[in-house]
Amino acid sequence: MLDGDESRSTSDKFQQLQSRLQSLWHSFDAQIDSDCDILVVPSLSLDRGELLKVEGCIHYEERLLFSLMRLSNPRTRIIYVTSVPLTPIAIDYYLQLLPGIPFSHARERLLLFSTDDYSLQPLSQKILDRPRLLDRIRQSLRPDRSVMMCYNSTAIERDLALKLEVPLYALDPDLLYWGTKAGSRQIFAECGLPHPDGSELVYNDLDLAQVAADLWARQPHLKRMVVKLNEGFSGEGNAILDLRPLGDPSSHSERVRSISQAFPQMSFQGHQEIWTNFQGKIGHLGAIVEAFVEGEGKQSPSVQGCITPMGTVEILSTHDQILGGCDGQIFLGCQFPAAAGYRLQLQQLGLEIGKNLAAKGAIERFAVDFIAVPNADGKWDLHAIEINLRKGGTTHPFMMLKFLTNGNYQMDDGLFYSQQRTPKYYVASDNLHRPEYRGLLPSDLMDIIAHHRLHFDTSTETGTVFHLLGSLSEFGKVGLTSIGNSLAEAQAIYNKVEDVLECETQSIESRSSLPIFWKCR
């Protein structure tokens, strides 16, 4: 652990390194004439226990492969590092999507490195632990023309940037608190945004029962609460505490006792999560409790923005999230754009939060999740839920759309338009997940895509782009973004992919006398 002087020295060196971002920004962000090296380190530097809840999590390093679309700029070079080698099919698949660039020209400007390490240790740490690999990466970068990108930024990514002497286009790790559950609530309060009543951050179950009882006393008609690990993600660190079976305790002490006794019976959103494990994480990560937002017809939208190194705030997109799990808390996918009834309001609230974050020194990606509840007059009440200061499930589908069409997002109506001024829509997921898909190789998926014409068609700018190909064979899991000229068309394209894959992965016994592409239509 660094002592105070060492920590200040590291922070000062990092700030000096980061000062180079402003001079590099024009080249890095250029739509046409970018001339820089982009080091992509898609390290999931998150709590290992929480990562274990995500099947095939090591392959989520592939989600940043949308960065390869930046090779459409003929002077851009990309250095992409992963824990385990990427399948060549995935690389070929992305490079062949590049508009107007010969495959061979793009491939020459792409360098791939791997640590050959399947462990759950963060990729950034794996690189730091391999000095020869670190040196090869350093030698591949052009001095003063390089920028590092990552999935989420921690002290490990900062250390890696300093070792490589490459500025990090990501959040300063000293600001990570603002992306936690407790930090999000503080920013919502500072911005005057409506958000659920809740608690301060606590680090043991006794204090958690106390603050939950305090919340119940403030809202005696409350039906449910959400207990959230402070650094949980994708809803996996949430648990639902149902107050209805607890009756109506007559005193505060009875409320505390009833809640403590109910903790083991909470509805845990993480797969195979249990109280004893969750309880230990409270001491490690901290937890808060919030009022559960009830309401018929409620939706879960989000707004995604970006803060440039100059401090300007840009809204990138709005989405309606597709949630699953036993209580609808787990992120499964999204559709773009968010519903017309609240997307413009989302943009405005996103700008307010972005400006607050920019004033604190944050840069790069931020996303804010909301709950939208219809009210009696046909409008929507928006409740801010949490801020994510990292790339997430809504990042790669939107960036793929942007790079594939070279279009633009318009703030006046919250729609995205291609260069032909056609509005574009999509449905996307990281979790097209079936046991029957296990054993399906990426090459098999490519055969199916080609046979059934599921691929993205550059002439119509519609179709499906796949990702997470590395998780398909072992985990039966693949990601996809289905793009259409209306939301209904995008959903129909997505549904067709599901139908085809279901048909193509039926049991061998039922298809033994039929050719591989039997009668799937």
N, C-alpha and C positions, 0 to 999 in steps of 0.2 A: 504494500500500500504506500502511496506517495505521501510524504509529510507536507506540511503547509507550503514551505518554500519550493519544493519540487513541483507541487501542484500548480502554484502560481507561475512557475517557469514554463511548465507544459502549456498552460493556458495562454501565456504571452506568446510563446512560439507558434501556437496554433492560430491565434489572432493575426499574427504577422503573415503566416502562410495564407490565411483566408483573405487577406487584403488583396491578393492577386486575382480574386474572382471577378472583381468589377472590370478590370482590364481585359479579362478573358471572355466576359459575358457576351459581347457582340458576336465573337466567332463561334462560341458554344451554342448560342441561341439562334444563329442565322438559319433561315429557312432554306436558302439556296447555296450560299457560298461559305459554309462553315469550314474552318481549317484548324482542327484541334484533335488531340487524342483523348478519347473518353475511356477511362478505366472503370469497368463495371464490376463491383464486388457485391453480389446479391446476398450478403450474409444475413441470415435470420438471427440477429443477436438478441434473442429473447430468452425468457426463463425456460430452462430445459423441460421442467415438469409440464409447463403449459404446451410446449412444442410437441410433447409425446401424445397429446390429445389429437393432433393433426396427422392423419395417415399419410405417409409418403412425404413428410415435411421436408426432407432433404432435397426433393425435386422441386420444391417451391422456388429454389434458386433459378429455375427456368422462367419464372414469371417476368423477369426483366429482359428476356430475349426480345421484347418489343424494341429495345434500344438498337438492335441490329438494323432497324429501319432507318436509322440516322446515316447509314452507309449510302443512302441515296444522294448525299452530298459527296461528290467525288474526291474531296481532299480530307474527309473525316476518316480517322482510324479508330477502331474499337478493340480494346483489350478486355476480354471477358474471362473471369476466373470463377471456377466452381469447385465444390468439394470433390465431386466425382466427374469423370469425363462425360461430356454431352454426347448423345447419340448423333452421328453424322447426319442422319435423316432429318433431325430437328433443325440443324444448321441449314441444310440444303432447302428445307421447307420454307424457312423465313427469308433466305436470300432470294429465292425465286419469286417472292412477293414484291421485291423492290421495283418500283416503277422507273423504267427508262435507264436502268443501270445493268450492264452485262454481269452475269453471275461471276465470271472469273475476276473481273475488276473489283467487285465487292469482296470476294473471298480473299484476295491478296491483302486487303486492308483490315482483315479480321484476324486477331491473334487469340488463341484459346490456351488457357492454362488450367491445370487441375492439381489439387493436393492429394488425390487418391486416398481420401480419408472419409469413411462413411459415418463417423461418429457424429453426435449431436453438438459437439463443440462448435462455436460460431466459426464460420468460414474465415472471417478476418483474423481470428486468433490462430487458426491453422496456418495461414500465410505467415504470420509473425513468427511462428514456431519453425519455419522452414527457410533459413537465411539464404540458401542458394536459390530457391524459388523467388524469394523476395528480390534478390539481386537481378534475376532474369527479367522480372516484371519491370524493375526500375530501368534497366537498360533498354527495354522496348519502348519507353515513353520519351517523347520529345520534350526537353527541358523548356519550361515557361509556356508550353502550349498544351498542357494536359490538365484534365479535371477528373476527379474521382466521384462516382455515383454509387449509392448503396441502397439497400432495402430500408434499413433503419439505422440511425446513427447513435452509437454509444462511445464510451471512452476507448473501446477497442478499435473502432473505425478511426477515431482521432489519432491514436497511436500509429495506426497503419499509414494514415496520410502523412504524418510527420516523418515516419521512416522512409517513405517514398518521396517526400518533399513535393507532394501533389495536393493542391487545395481540394477540399471536400465540399461538393455542392450538396449539402445536407445540413440538418439542424446541429448547432453547437450542443454537444452532450451536456453542457452545464445548464441547458434549458429543457432537459427532458421532463422535468416535473410538469410542465404545462401540457404535456400529452398524456398524463395519467388521469385516472377518474377524479381524484381530488383536485388536481390542477385545472382540469376542465371546468369543474364546478366554480372554481374561483374566478376564472375568466368570464364565465356566463354571468356571474354576479357583477363583475366590473363593467360588463357591457350592458347590463340591465336586461338580459335576455330571459324569457320565461324558461324555467327548468324545474324538474321535480324537486320537491322538498327532500332533504337528505341530511347526511351526517358529515362530520369531519372524519379525517383518516384515523383509523385505530389499528393496533398491532396484536391484539389477542381477542379470544372469543368472549371473555368476560366484559371487556369494554364494548365489543360489538353488540352484545345483548343489551348493554346499558343504552347505547345510542339508538338502537332499534326501538327500545321501550320509550325513549324520549320522542322519537318520531311518531310512534303510535299514540302517545299522549297528545301530541299536537294535532293529530288527525285520527280521532277515535273511530271514524267510519271507514278507515282504510281497510281494504280487503287483502292486499298482498304487498310485499316489499321485494326489492331486488338487492341481494348481497353481491357486491362486485369486488373481486381482487383488483387492487389499485393498478396493476400492470398487466391485467388480463387482456386478451385480444380476440376479435371475431366472436365475442359472446361466450367463448369457451370457459372464461373465468367467472361466469355468473351463476347464481343460484336463486331460486324463487322461494321465498318464505311465505307460506299461506297462513294468514292470521285467523281465518274463519273457523278452523277446528279448535282454536284456543279459547273460544268463548269470550267472556267480557270480564277480565280480571279486575278485582275491586281496588287494587292498590298498585302503585308503581313497582314495588318489590315483587308483587305477583306477576306483573307483566314481564319483568326481567327474568324471573324463574321460568315462566311459561315459554318465553322465547328461547332461553338456553336449552330447555328440554326439547324444543322443536328443531333445533339446528340439524341433528342427524337425519331428520326426515325431510329436509329441504329437497326441492327438485333441482338437482345439479345438471347444468346444461352440458358440461363436458362429458364426453364418452367415458363411461365406467368410473366417473368421479365418485368418491365417497367422502363422508364427513371427516374422518380422521386425516385423510390426505389434504383436504381443503383447509382444515384447521391449521395444519402445519404451514401451509402457504400464507395464511394470514400473518403469522409471525415474520415471515420472510419478505412478503410483498406489500403487506398492509391491505386493508379493506375498508369499504364504505358501505352504507346502506341507503337506499333511495325508495321513495314511494313508487310503486308500480303504476304506470299510466294505463288506466282502463279506458274502454271506449269501443263501441261498435263501429266497424269499418275503418279502424285506425290503420295507418300506413307507416312505413319506416324509411323516410327519405334521407338523403345526405347531399351535402354540397362539397365540392372539391375545389381547392384553390392553390395558388402558388405565390410565394413571396420571392422576388428577385433579389440578387445581391445589392441592388440599389435601394431596396426597401419598398418598392412598389408592389401592390397587391392585385392579383388577377384571378378572376373566377374562371375555372376551367370547365366545370360541368355540374349538373345535378343528376341524381339517380333516385329511383325507388329501389330499395334493397329487397332482395328475396331472402326471407329468413325461414329457418327450420328448427329442428330440435323439439324437445317435448313441450316447450313453452314459447316457441318462436323467438328465441334469443340468439341462435347460431346463424352467422352469415353464410349463405349458400351461393348467392349471385346477385345480379342487379339488372335493371333495365334502364335504358337511357332514351329520353330525358325523364326527369321526375314529372309527375302529373301537372297539368297546366294550372290547376287550382292553387298551387303553392310554390311552383318553381321560381317565380320572380321574387317572392318573399324569401325563399331560401338563399337566393343570390345576395340579397341585401344583408341578411343576417350573416352570411359567410364573409362579406366584405368587412363588416364591423369586427368580427372575430379576427380576420386576417390583419386588420390594422392594429388591433391590440397585440397580436403576436409579433408583428413587425416592429412595434415600439419596444418590445422586449428583446429584440435582436434576432428573432427567428428568420430563417430563410427556407426556401424550397417548398416541398409539398405539405399541405394540411388538408384534412377532411373533417367535417363535422356531421355527426349523426343526430337525427331528430326523430321524434314521434309526432305524427300528424293525426289529429282527431277531428272528424267533421262535427260542426256545431249546428244548432237549430236553424240558423239563417243561411245554411248552405256553404259557409266559409269553413276555413280550417284553423284550428288552434295548433300552433307548433311549440313543441317542448324540446329544448336542446338537451341532448343526452351525453355526448362525449366528443372529445377532439382526438384525432389521430395525427401524430406528427411523423408520418412515415408513408411509404408507398403501401397500398393495400389492394383489396379486391376490386376497387373501381378504377385503379390507376391504369393497369395494362390494357383493358378493353378500350378505354377512351383514347389512349396514346396510339393503339393500333389503328383505330378509326382515323385519327388525325394524320398519321403517317401514310396510311393507304390511300387516302383521298386528297391529301394536301388541302383540306378544307378549313373552315373556321367556325368557332363557336360565337354566337351572337347574343349579347346581353339583353337586347330589347325584347326578345321573345324566348330566350333560353333554349334555342334550337341550334343544331350543328348543320352547316350547309357545305356540300361538296363544291368543287370549283365550277360545276355546272349549275350551281344554285339550287340543288336538290336537297331537301332536308333528309338527314340520315338518322336512323334509329337502330338500337341493338338490344339484344338480350344476351347476358354473359354469365358464366359460372366457372368456378374452380372445382366444382363438385358433381360433375356427371359421373356417378359412382355406382357400379353394379358388380356384384360378385362374378357375374357371367363374363365380364370384360377381362378378368384375370387370365393371363396367358396370351392376350392379344398383343402382338409386337407392334412397335411403331410402323414397321413396313406393312403389316397387315392393315393397320388403320389407313395408311396411304393408299393401298389397293382399294379399300372400301370407299374412301373419299373420291378417288378417281372414277370408279365404276358407277357410283350413284351421283356423280357431279355435285358433291357437297362443298367443293372448294370455293374460295372467294373468287368471284368473276370480276376482273378489272374493267371489263367493258360496261357492266351494269352497276358496278360497285356494290354488289350484294353477294351474300353467301356467308360461309363460316370460316373462321380462322381458329385453329386448334393450338393449345399449349399444354404444358405439363405432360408431354409425351413420355418422359422418363418414368412416370408413376403408373403408366397404363398396365404393363405386363404383371408387375408384382402386386399392385394394390387395386387394379381394376378401376382406375380413376383417371379422368382426363378433364382438361379445361377447354372452353370454347367461347367464342364471341360470334354471334349470328347477327349479321348486319342486313337491314332492309330499308326500303323507302317509306315505310310506315311501321309503327310498333306492331301492328297485326301481322305484317309481312315478316318482320324479324322473329316474332314468336312462332310463326308457321315454319320458318327455316330451321329454327331451333328444334321444334317438335319433330321435323322430318329426320334430323340427325338422331334424335332419341329412338324414333321408330326403326330406322335403318340399323342402328347398332343393336337394338333388341332382336331384330330379325336375324342379323348376321351372327349373333352369339348364342343362338339357341343350342341346346344340347347336341353333341355329336350324334347321339343315338337317333334323334328325330330327324337328322339331316344326312345320315350315312349314305343314302342312295341318291343324294342330290348333289349337284355341282356347288362349288364354294359360294358363288353368288346366285343362289337358287332362284327364288322368286320374289326377293325383296324389291319393293318399288317405293 
